[in-house]
Amino acid sequence: MKKQKRDIHQRAYTKGYRAGMAGRSKGLSDQFSEQARPDWLAGWREGREDMWNGFTSVEGTHKIASFAS
């Protein structure tokens, strides 16, 4: 099994970051378990901040990839 599927916290953070960069509502965090919700919200906040600072989705993808390594 791939590590990405095993690490629910990293996966939640990444999905939250992508949602934040896309300008989606933080209400989407309800889709995750109680354990992963804080990670999703942390990613969402950082994604929103990067969006407000002018990052493009491509730059955000590279930033997320550097976290996973």
N, C-alpha and C positions, 0 to 999 in steps of 0.2 A: 504494500500500500504506500502511496506517496506521502511524504511528510506534510504536504499542504493539506491533505484531508485529515491528518491526525491532529494537527495543531489548530484547534478551534479558535483560540484567542488571536493568533496571527491572521487567520482567515476572516474573523469578525472585524478586526482592525482594518484590513485591506478593503473589505466591502463597505465599511463605514467611510473610509477615506474617499473611495470612488463615489459614494452617494453624496458626500459633502462637496466634492469637486463638480458634480453634476447639478448642484443646487437643490437637491431633494430634501424633504422634510426629515427632521430627526425623529419623527413619529414612526419611521420605518424600523427603528431599533426593537420594536415589539416582536419582530420576527425571530429574534435570537433568544436563547435561554438566559436565565438570570445570571449565569456565570460569564457569558460572553457579551452581555449588553454593555458593561463598562468599557470593554475594548472597542466595541462598535462605536460608541459615543466619542471616545477619544480620537478614533480615526476620523469620524465625521467632523469634529471640531477642527482638527488639523486640516482636513480637506477644505472646509469652508474658509479658514484663514488663508490657505494658499490660493483659493479662488479669488478672494478679495484682494490679495497681493498681486494678482495678475498672472499667476502660473497658468499654463495651458494644460490640457489633459495629458499631453505627451510628457511634459516635464514632471507632472505628478506621477505618471506611470514609472518613470525612471527613479523617482524618489522612493516609491514603494518598493521597487526592485532592490534598491540599495539597503532597505531595512531588512528584507527577507534573507539577504546574504549573510 
